[in-house]
Amino acid sequence: MLEERSASLHSKVIPKPKAYYRYAETINPDVWFETCEVWEVKAADLTISPVYRAAVGIVDSNKGISLRFPRLIRVRPDKAPEEASSSEQVADMYNAQKHNNVNNQDDDEDD
């Protein structure tokens, strides 16, 4: 699947990030891509990150949210990039996970 993605995205490489891309100065990828695909990913959890900028300013004023152990599940040809999860949705997922973890810890204490 990764070889297929590499071949598919080869024509989408751009020389520098778009002005609206949000990233930390410490991020130095080998290539930047034109926004063109939506990927469905699965992760162990969402964490607060000083490096990654997803939902920055929503759950923390200076930090974003990152995916812990992300895995590509599939490409979503039925969705355009504009239909991908928004920053607000990512923040909601992070907050829901946080509340679920607190509830799970309480349940374990009752056993």
N, CA, C and O atoms as a MOPAC input file, in Angstrom:
PM7 MOZYME 1SCF
protein

 N      0.83000 1    -1.18600 1     0.00000 1
 C      0.00000 1     0.00000 1     0.00000 1
 C      0.87800 1     1.25500 1     0.00000 1
 O      0.55300 1     2.23900 1    -0.66400 1
 N      1.98600 1     1.22300 1     0.74100 1
 C      2.85300 1     2.40200 1     0.79000 1
 C      3.54000 1     2.65900 1    -0.55100 1
 O      3.73200 1     3.81300 1    -0.93500 1
 N      3.91100 1     1.59400 1    -1.26500 1
 C      4.49400 1     1.77100 1    -2.59800 1
 C      3.48800 1     2.40900 1    -3.54200 1
 O      3.84000 1     3.27900 1    -4.33900 1
 N      2.24700 1     1.98000 1    -3.45400 1
 C      1.18500 1     2.55400 1    -4.27700 1
 C      1.00100 1     4.03100 1    -3.95300 1
 O      0.85600 1     4.84600 1    -4.86500 1
 N      1.00500 1     4.39100 1    -2.67200 1
 C      0.85700 1     5.79200 1    -2.27200 1
 C      2.03600 1     6.61300 1    -2.78800 1
 O      1.85400 1     7.72500 1    -3.28400 1
 N      3.22600 1     6.07200 1    -2.67300 1
 C      4.42100 1     6.77500 1    -3.14500 1
 C      4.31300 1     7.08100 1    -4.63500 1
 O      4.57500 1     8.20800 1    -5.05700 1
 N      3.93500 1     6.10300 1    -5.42200 1
 C      3.79800 1     6.30100 1    -6.86600 1
 C      2.68700 1     7.30100 1    -7.17700 1
 O      2.84700 1     8.16300 1    -8.04100 1
 N      1.57200 1     7.18700 1    -6.47900 1
 C      0.42900 1     8.06100 1    -6.70200 1
 C      0.75400 1     9.52300 1    -6.35900 1
 O      0.31100 1    10.44000 1    -7.05000 1
 N      1.51500 1     9.72600 1    -5.30900 1
 C      1.79700 1    11.08900 1    -4.83900 1
 C      3.01800 1    11.71900 1    -5.50000 1
 O      3.28800 1    12.90200 1    -5.29300 1
 N      3.75000 1    10.95800 1    -6.28000 1
 C      4.97400 1    11.47500 1    -6.91500 1
 C      4.70500 1    12.76800 1    -7.69400 1
 O      5.51000 1    13.69800 1    -7.65300 1
 N      3.59300 1    12.82200 1    -8.39100 1
 C      3.26900 1    14.01200 1    -9.19000 1
 C      2.71200 1    15.16000 1    -8.34500 1
 O      2.48200 1    16.25200 1    -8.86300 1
 N      2.49400 1    14.92200 1    -7.05700 1
 C      1.91400 1    15.94700 1    -6.18000 1
 C      2.95900 1    16.64200 1    -5.30400 1
 O      2.60800 1    17.44700 1    -4.44100 1
 N      4.23600 1    16.33600 1    -5.52200 1
 C      5.31000 1    16.96300 1    -4.74600 1
 C      5.39000 1    18.44400 1    -5.11000 1
 O      5.33800 1    18.81200 1    -6.28400 1
 N      5.51700 1    19.28300 1    -4.08800 1
 C      5.67800 1    20.72700 1    -4.29000 1
 C      6.99100 1    21.16900 1    -3.64500 1
 O      7.45500 1    20.51900 1    -2.70900 1
 N      7.59900 1    22.25300 1    -4.11900 1
 C      8.92500 1    22.64800 1    -3.62900 1
 C      8.95400 1    23.17500 1    -2.19800 1
 O      9.97700 1    23.07500 1    -1.52000 1
 N      7.83700 1    23.73600 1    -1.73700 1
 C      7.78900 1    24.26300 1    -0.37300 1
 C      6.35500 1    24.18500 1     0.12600 1
 O      5.43100 1    24.04300 1    -0.67400 1
 N      6.15800 1    24.27700 1     1.42900 1
 C      4.77900 1    24.17800 1     1.95100 1
 C      3.93600 1    25.37300 1     1.53400 1
 O      4.44100 1    26.48000 1     1.34800 1
 N      2.65300 1    25.12400 1     1.39200 1
 C      1.71100 1    26.21100 1     1.10400 1
 C      1.66700 1    27.15300 1     2.30200 1
 O      1.95700 1    26.74700 1     3.42800 1
 N      1.31200 1    28.38900 1     2.06200 1
 C      1.28500 1    29.40100 1     3.12800 1
 C      0.33100 1    29.02200 1     4.26000 1
 O      0.55600 1    29.40700 1     5.40700 1
 N     -0.71700 1    28.28300 1     3.95600 1
 C     -1.70000 1    27.92000 1     4.98300 1
 C     -1.34600 1    26.63100 1     5.72200 1
 O     -2.05900 1    26.26300 1     6.65500 1
 N     -0.28200 1    25.93400 1     5.34700 1
 C      0.15000 1    24.74300 1     6.09300 1
 C      0.69300 1    25.19700 1     7.44200 1
 O      1.50100 1    26.12300 1     7.50600 1
 N      0.26000 1    24.56100 1     8.50600 1
 C      0.73600 1    24.90200 1     9.85300 1
 C      1.64600 1    23.79300 1    10.33900 1
 O      1.25100 1    22.62800 1    10.38900 1
 N      2.86700 1    24.16000 1    10.69700 1
 C      3.84700 1    23.17900 1    11.14000 1
 C      4.88600 1    23.87000 1    12.02000 1
 O      5.09000 1    25.08100 1    11.93000 1
 N      5.53500 1    23.08200 1    12.86800 1
 C      6.58000 1    23.61700 1    13.73600 1
 C      7.86400 1    23.79000 1    12.92700 1
 O      8.11200 1    23.04300 1    11.98000 1
 N      8.65100 1    24.74600 1    13.29100 1
 C      9.91700 1    24.99800 1    12.59200 1
 C     10.85800 1    23.79900 1    12.66400 1
 O     11.75900 1    23.66900 1    11.83500 1
 N     10.65800 1    22.92500 1    13.64500 1
 C     11.52900 1    21.75600 1    13.79800 1
 C     11.16300 1    20.63400 1    12.82500 1
 O     11.90200 1    19.65700 1    12.70500 1
 N     10.03900 1    20.76500 1    12.13600 1
 C      9.62000 1    19.76300 1    11.15200 1
 C     10.39500 1    20.01700 1     9.86400 1
 O     10.36200 1    21.11700 1     9.31200 1
 N     11.08100 1    19.00300 1     9.40000 1
 C     11.86600 1    19.12100 1     8.18400 1
 C     11.64800 1    17.90000 1     7.28800 1
 O     12.55600 1    17.08100 1     7.14900 1
 N     10.46700 1    17.75800 1     6.67700 1
 C     10.22500 1    16.57400 1     5.85200 1
 C     11.07700 1    16.59000 1     4.57900 1
 O     11.54600 1    17.63900 1     4.14000 1
 N     11.26100 1    15.42100 1     4.00900 1
 C     12.01600 1    15.30800 1     2.75200 1
 C     11.25700 1    15.96000 1     1.60600 1
 O     11.86700 1    16.55000 1     0.71400 1
 N      9.92800 1    15.85700 1     1.62400 1
 C      9.08900 1    16.43400 1     0.56900 1
 C      7.80900 1    17.00200 1     1.16800 1
 O      7.37300 1    16.61200 1     2.25100 1
 N      7.22700 1    17.93400 1     0.42900 1
 C      5.90300 1    18.47000 1     0.74900 1
 C      4.98000 1    18.07300 1    -0.39700 1
 O      5.42400 1    17.93700 1    -1.53700 1
 N      3.69900 1    17.88800 1    -0.09800 1
 C      2.73100 1    17.48200 1    -1.10500 1
 C      1.59700 1    18.48600 1    -1.22200 1
 O      1.22300 1    19.15900 1    -0.26200 1
 N      1.06800 1    18.55900 1    -2.42800 1
 C     -0.18300 1    19.26700 1    -2.66300 1
 C     -1.27600 1    18.47700 1    -1.94500 1
 O     -1.27000 1    17.24700 1    -1.97300 1
 N     -2.20200 1    19.16900 1    -1.30900 1
 C     -3.30800 1    18.48700 1    -0.64900 1
 C     -4.17600 1    17.84700 1    -1.72000 1
 O     -4.71600 1    18.54000 1    -2.58200 1
 N     -4.31300 1    16.51000 1    -1.66900 1
 C     -5.04600 1    15.83900 1    -2.74300 1
 C     -5.79400 1    14.58500 1    -2.31100 1
 O     -6.66300 1    14.11800 1    -3.04700 1
 N     -5.49000 1    14.02700 1    -1.15400 1
 C     -6.11000 1    12.78300 1    -0.72400 1
 C     -6.53300 1    12.86600 1     0.73100 1
 O     -5.97100 1    13.62800 1     1.51700 1
 N     -7.52400 1    12.07700 1     1.07100 1
 C     -7.91700 1    11.89900 1     2.46800 1
 C     -7.55700 1    10.46700 1     2.83300 1
 O     -7.92100 1     9.52700 1     2.12700 1
 N     -6.85100 1    10.30700 1     3.92300 1
 C     -6.45700 1     8.98500 1     4.41100 1
 C     -7.22200 1     8.67000 1     5.68600 1
 O     -7.35000 1     9.51700 1     6.57100 1
 N     -7.71700 1     7.47100 1     5.77300 1
 C     -8.29800 1     6.98800 1     7.01600 1
 C     -7.15800 1     6.33500 1     7.79900 1
 O     -6.48400 1     5.43400 1     7.30000 1
 N     -6.95600 1     6.79600 1     9.01300 1
 C     -5.87600 1     6.26000 1     9.83700 1
 C     -6.43400 1     5.78100 1    11.16500 1
 O     -7.48900 1     6.22900 1    11.61500 1
 N     -5.71800 1     4.88000 1    11.76900 1
 C     -6.05600 1     4.40500 1    13.10500 1
 C     -4.82600 1     4.67300 1    13.96100 1
 O     -3.69500 1     4.51900 1    13.50000 1
 N     -5.05200 1     5.07200 1    15.20100 1
 C     -3.94100 1     5.38100 1    16.09300 1
 C     -4.23400 1     4.82900 1    17.48000 1
 O     -5.38800 1     4.58900 1    17.83500 1
 N     -3.17300 1     4.63000 1    18.25900 1
 C     -3.34900 1     4.14800 1    19.63000 1
 C     -4.11600 1     5.17400 1    20.45000 1
 O     -5.01400 1     4.82100 1    21.21400 1
 N     -3.76300 1     6.43700 1    20.29100 1
 C     -4.49300 1     7.52200 1    20.94500 1
 C     -4.02600 1     8.85000 1    20.39200 1
 O     -3.12100 1     8.90900 1    19.56000 1
 N     -4.64700 1     9.90800 1    20.85900 1
 C     -4.28600 1    11.27400 1    20.49200 1
 C     -3.58100 1    11.89200 1    21.69300 1
 O     -4.00900 1    11.71000 1    22.83300 1
 N     -2.50100 1    12.62200 1    21.43500 1
 C     -1.73800 1    13.23000 1    22.51800 1
 C     -1.46400 1    14.70500 1    22.22800 1
 O     -1.45100 1    15.12800 1    21.07200 1
 N     -1.24900 1    15.46800 1    23.27300 1
 C     -0.84700 1    16.87100 1    23.12700 1
 C      0.60700 1    16.88200 1    22.66000 1
 O      1.43800 1    16.12200 1    23.15800 1
 N      0.90100 1    17.75400 1    21.69700 1
 C      2.23600 1    17.78800 1    21.10500 1
 C      2.75600 1    19.21600 1    20.95700 1
 O      2.03500 1    20.09100 1    20.47900 1
 N      4.00300 1    19.45600 1    21.36300 1
 C      4.61200 1    20.76000 1    21.12900 1
 C      5.10500 1    20.90400 1    19.68700 1
 O      5.47100 1    22.00100 1    19.26500 1
 N      5.11500 1    19.80800 1    18.93200 1
 C      5.64700 1    19.80500 1    17.57100 1
 C      4.54300 1    19.86400 1    16.52000 1
 O      4.59000 1    20.70100 1    15.61800 1
 N      3.55800 1    18.99100 1    16.63000 1
 C      2.51200 1    18.90500 1    15.61300 1
 C      1.40800 1    19.91300 1    15.89400 1
 O      1.09200 1    20.19500 1    17.05000 1
 N      0.82500 1    20.45200 1    14.83100 1
 C     -0.03600 1    21.62700 1    14.95900 1
 C     -1.53200 1    21.35700 1    14.80400 1
 O     -2.31300 1    22.30900 1    14.82500 1
 N     -1.95700 1    20.13000 1    14.65200 1
 C     -3.39100 1    19.86500 1    14.51300 1
 C     -4.13600 1    20.39900 1    15.73400 1
 O     -3.78600 1    20.08200 1    16.87000 1
 N     -5.14400 1    21.19500 1    15.49700 1
 C     -5.99900 1    21.75400 1    16.55200 1
 C     -5.23800 1    22.65100 1    17.52900 1
 O     -5.67700 1    22.83200 1    18.66500 1
 N     -4.12000 1    23.20800 1    17.11000 1
 C     -3.37100 1    24.10400 1    17.99000 1
 C     -4.27100 1    25.25600 1    18.41600 1
 O     -5.00400 1    25.82200 1    17.60400 1
 N     -4.20500 1    25.59500 1    19.69700 1
 C     -5.00100 1    26.68300 1    20.22800 1
 C     -6.39200 1    26.28100 1    20.68100 1
 O     -7.10300 1    27.09100 1    21.27500 1
 N     -6.79400 1    25.05100 1    20.41300 1
 C     -8.13200 1    24.62100 1    20.82400 1
 C     -8.08100 1    23.90500 1    22.17800 1
 O     -8.84400 1    24.24100 1    23.08400 1
 N     -7.19500 1    22.93200 1    22.31600 1
 C     -7.08000 1    22.23200 1    23.60500 1
 C     -5.89400 1    22.74400 1    24.41600 1
 O     -5.81900 1    22.51300 1    25.62300 1
 N     -4.97500 1    23.43200 1    23.76100 1
 C     -3.83000 1    24.05200 1    24.42800 1
 C     -3.45500 1    25.26800 1    23.60300 1
 O     -3.47500 1    25.21300 1    22.37300 1
 N     -3.11400 1    26.36300 1    24.26100 1
 C     -2.87100 1    27.60700 1    23.53100 1
 C     -1.65700 1    27.54500 1    22.59900 1
 O     -1.63700 1    28.24100 1    21.58300 1
 N     -0.65200 1    26.73500 1    22.91600 1
 C      0.56000 1    26.68800 1    22.09900 1
 C      0.87900 1    25.31800 1    21.51800 1
 O      1.83400 1    25.17900 1    20.75400 1
 N      0.09900 1    24.31500 1    21.86700 1
 C      0.40700 1    22.95900 1    21.42500 1
 C     -0.73900 1    22.40000 1    20.60100 1
 O     -1.89000 1    22.81300 1    20.73700 1
 N     -0.39400 1    21.45400 1    19.74500 1
 C     -1.39000 1    20.80100 1    18.91100 1
 C     -1.65200 1    19.38700 1    19.39700 1
 O     -1.35200 1    19.03700 1    20.53800 1
 N     -2.21000 1    18.59200 1    18.51800 1
 C     -2.52500 1    17.19800 1    18.83100 1
 C     -1.83100 1    16.31400 1    17.80700 1
 O     -1.82800 1    16.61400 1    16.61300 1
 N     -1.25100 1    15.23600 1    18.27600 1
 C     -0.61800 1    14.28200 1    17.37100 1
 C     -1.23900 1    12.90700 1    17.54100 1
 O     -1.89200 1    12.61800 1    18.54400 1
 N     -1.02200 1    12.06900 1    16.54100 1
 C     -1.48800 1    10.68800 1    16.58000 1
 C     -0.36300 1     9.81800 1    17.11500 1
 O      0.77300 1     9.90700 1    16.64800 1
 N     -0.66900 1     8.98900 1    18.07900 1
 C      0.33300 1     8.07400 1    18.64200 1
 C      0.22100 1     6.74400 1    17.90900 1
 O     -0.83800 1     6.11800 1    17.91300 1
 N      1.30000 1     6.31600 1    17.28600 1
 C      1.37100 1     5.08100 1    16.49800 1
 C      0.31300 1     5.04200 1    15.38700 1
 O     -0.51700 1     4.13300 1    15.35600 1
 N      0.34000 1     6.03100 1    14.47000 1
 C     -0.65800 1     6.03800 1    13.39500 1
 C     -0.41200 1     4.92600 1    12.38100 1
 O      0.72800 1     4.55300 1    12.10400 1
 N     -1.51500 1     4.40400 1    11.83300 1
 C     -1.45700 1     3.37100 1    10.80200 1
 C     -2.44300 1     3.73500 1     9.69700 1
 O     -3.59900 1     4.06600 1     9.95900 1
 N     -1.96400 1     3.66600 1     8.46300 1
 C     -2.82600 1     3.91600 1     7.32100 1
 C     -3.77600 1     2.74300 1     7.15200 1
 O     -3.34000 1     1.59800 1     7.02900 1
 N     -5.06800 1     3.02300 1     7.14500 1
 C     -6.07800 1     1.99500 1     6.94200 1
 C     -6.46400 1     1.92900 1     5.46400 1
 O     -6.45600 1     0.86200 1     4.85200 1
 N     -6.80300 1     3.09900 1     4.90400 1
 C     -7.17300 1     3.15000 1     3.48800 1
 C     -7.23400 1     4.59900 1     3.02400 1
 O     -7.32400 1     5.52400 1     3.83100 1
 N     -7.18300 1     4.77400 1     1.72200 1
 C     -7.42000 1     6.07700 1     1.11100 1
 C     -8.92600 1     6.21200 1     0.94800 1
 O     -9.61500 1     5.24000 1     0.64300 1
 N     -9.43100 1     7.42200 1     1.15300 1
 C    -10.87400 1     7.67000 1     1.05600 1
 C    -11.18800 1     8.41900 1    -0.25200 1
 O    -11.27800 1     9.64600 1    -0.24100 1
 N    -11.35500 1     7.70700 1    -1.37200 1
 C    -11.65800 1     8.38500 1    -2.63300 1
 C    -13.03400 1     9.06300 1    -2.62000 1
 O    -13.31700 1     9.90700 1    -3.47000 1
 N    -13.87900 1     8.69900 1    -1.66600 1
 C    -15.20600 1     9.29400 1    -1.55700 1
 C    -15.19100 1    10.66000 1    -0.87900 1
 O    -16.22300 1    11.32600 1    -0.80500 1
 N    -14.01900 1    11.08500 1    -0.38200 1
 C    -13.92300 1    12.37200 1     0.31500 1
 C    -12.87000 1    13.26300 1    -0.34100 1
 O    -11.81400 1    12.79300 1    -0.76500 1
 N    -13.17600 1    14.54100 1    -0.41500 1
 C    -12.21300 1    15.54100 1    -0.87000 1
 C    -11.44400 1    16.04200 1     0.35200 1
 O    -11.93500 1    15.91700 1     1.47400 1
 N    -10.24600 1    16.60900 1     0.15800 1
 C     -9.48700 1    17.12500 1     1.30200 1
 C    -10.28100 1    18.09300 1     2.17800 1
 O    -10.07000 1    18.14600 1     3.38900 1
 N    -11.18200 1    18.85000 1     1.58000 1
 C    -11.99900 1    19.79200 1     2.34000 1
 C    -12.97600 1    19.08500 1     3.27400 1
 O    -13.53300 1    19.70600 1     4.18000 1
 N    -13.18500 1    17.78600 1     3.05500 1
 C    -14.11000 1    17.00700 1     3.87800 1
 C    -13.39600 1    16.19400 1     4.96300 1
 O    -14.03500 1    15.44600 1     5.70300 1
 N    -12.08700 1    16.34100 1     5.05500 1
 C    -11.32800 1    15.62600 1     6.08700 1
 C    -11.68700 1    16.19200 1     7.45900 1
 O    -12.29200 1    17.26000 1     7.55300 1
 N    -11.32300 1    15.49200 1     8.50300 1
 C    -11.61200 1    15.94500 1     9.86900 1
 C    -11.03000 1    17.33300 1    10.10400 1
 O     -9.87500 1    17.59900 1     9.77000 1
 N    -11.82700 1    18.19800 1    10.67100 1
 C    -11.38900 1    19.56700 1    10.95800 1
 C    -10.62300 1    19.60800 1    12.27900 1
 O    -10.62000 1    18.63400 1    13.03100 1
 N     -9.98600 1    20.72000 1    12.55100 1
 C     -9.29000 1    20.90600 1    13.82400 1
 C    -10.24300 1    20.75100 1    14.99600 1
 O     -9.89100 1    20.16000 1    16.01700 1
 N    -11.44100 1    21.27900 1    14.85100 1
 C    -12.42800 1    21.17300 1    15.92400 1
 C    -12.82700 1    19.71400 1    16.16900 1
 O    -12.99500 1    19.29600 1    17.31500 1
 N    -12.97500 1    18.94700 1    15.09200 1
 C    -13.30900 1    17.52800 1    15.23300 1
 C    -12.17400 1    16.75300 1    15.90000 1
 O    -12.41500 1    15.87600 1    16.72900 1
 N    -10.93900 1    17.08300 1    15.53100 1
 C     -9.77400 1    16.43000 1    16.15500 1
 C     -9.75400 1    16.76200 1    17.64900 1
 O     -9.52100 1    15.88000 1    18.47500 1
 N     -9.99400 1    18.01300 1    17.99400 1
 C    -10.03900 1    18.40400 1    19.40700 1
 C    -11.16100 1    17.67300 1    20.13700 1
 O    -10.97900 1    17.24200 1    21.27600 1
 N    -12.31100 1    17.53100 1    19.49800 1
 C    -13.42800 1    16.78800 1    20.10400 1
 C    -13.03900 1    15.32700 1    20.34600 1
 O    -13.35600 1    14.76300 1    21.39300 1
 N    -12.35200 1    14.71600 1    19.37300 1
 C    -11.91000 1    13.32600 1    19.53300 1
 C    -10.91900 1    13.20700 1    20.69200 1
 O    -10.98100 1    12.26100 1    21.47700 1
 N    -10.00600 1    14.17300 1    20.79000 1
 C     -9.04400 1    14.16700 1    21.88800 1
 C     -9.76700 1    14.28000 1    23.23100 1
 O     -9.48600 1    13.51900 1    24.15700 1
 N    -10.68800 1    15.22300 1    23.33200 1
 C    -11.42500 1    15.41900 1    24.58600 1
 C    -12.29600 1    14.21100 1    24.94000 1
 O    -12.39700 1    13.84900 1    26.11200 1
 N    -12.91700 1    13.59300 1    23.95200 1
 C    -13.73700 1    12.40400 1    24.20800 1
 C    -12.86200 1    11.25700 1    24.71100 1
 O    -13.25700 1    10.52000 1    25.61500 1
 N    -11.70000 1    11.11200 1    24.13700 1
 C    -10.75700 1    10.08100 1    24.57300 1
 C    -10.32300 1    10.33100 1    26.00900 1
 O    -10.23700 1     9.40100 1    26.81100 1
 N    -10.05100 1    11.58700 1    26.33000 1
 C     -9.62200 1    11.96400 1    27.68000 1
 C    -10.70500 1    11.60200 1    28.69700 1
 O    -10.40600 1    11.04300 1    29.75300 1
 N    -11.96100 1    11.92100 1    28.37800 1
 C    -13.06400 1    11.61300 1    29.28200 1
 C    -13.27500 1    10.10300 1    29.40300 1
 O    -13.56500 1     9.59700 1    30.48700 1
 N    -13.12900 1     9.39300 1    28.29800 1
 C    -13.27700 1     7.94300 1    28.31700 1
 C    -12.18700 1     7.29300 1    29.16300 1
 O    -12.45600 1     6.33100 1    29.88300 1
 N    -10.96100 1     7.80700 1    29.08300 1
 C     -9.86900 1     7.24700 1    29.87600 1
 C    -10.11000 1     7.45400 1    31.37100 1
 O     -9.82000 1     6.56900 1    32.17700 1
 N    -10.63700 1     8.61100 1    31.73900 1
 C    -10.94300 1     8.87900 1    33.14900 1
 C    -12.02200 1     7.91800 1    33.62100 1
 O    -11.92300 1     7.35000 1    34.70800 1
 N    -13.06000 1     7.73600 1    32.79500 1
 C    -14.14800 1     6.81200 1    33.15600 1
 C    -13.64800 1     5.37900 1    33.26900 1
 O    -14.06300 1     4.65300 1    34.17200 1
 N    -12.77400 1     4.96500 1    32.37700 1
 C    -12.23500 1     3.60700 1    32.42000 1
 C    -11.39900 1     3.39000 1    33.67000 1
 O    -11.42400 1     2.30300 1    34.24700 1
 N    -10.65800 1     4.40800 1    34.09800 1
 C     -9.85100 1     4.29100 1    35.30400 1
 C    -10.75500 1     4.14000 1    36.51600 1
 O    -10.45600 1     3.36400 1    37.42400 1
 N    -11.85400 1     4.87400 1    36.53600 1
 C    -12.79100 1     4.75900 1    37.65500 1
 C    -13.39700 1     3.37300 1    37.70600 1
 O    -13.56600 1     2.80900 1    38.78700 1
 N    -13.73100 1     2.80800 1    36.53100 1
 C    -14.31300 1     1.48000 1    36.47300 1
 C    -13.34900 1     0.43100 1    37.00000 1
 O    -13.76900 1    -0.50800 1    37.67800 1
 N    -12.05500 1     0.57700 1    36.69800 1
 C    -11.05600 1    -0.38300 1    37.15100 1
 C    -10.92200 1    -0.36500 1    38.67100 1
 O    -10.66400 1    -1.39700 1    39.29000 1
 N    -11.09800 1     0.81200 1    39.26800 1
 C    -10.95600 1     0.92900 1    40.72200 1
 C    -12.08400 1     0.20700 1    41.45000 1
 O    -11.90500 1    -0.21700 1    42.59200 1
 N    -13.25300 1     0.05800 1    40.80400 1
 C    -14.38400 1    -0.59500 1    41.44300 1
 C    -14.23500 1    -2.11500 1    41.48300 1
 O    -14.90700 1    -2.77600 1    42.27500 1
 N    -13.37100 1    -2.67600 1    40.64900 1
 C    -13.22500 1    -4.14100 1    40.57800 1
 C    -12.54100 1    -4.73100 1    41.78200 1
 O    -12.35400 1    -5.94600 1    41.85300 1

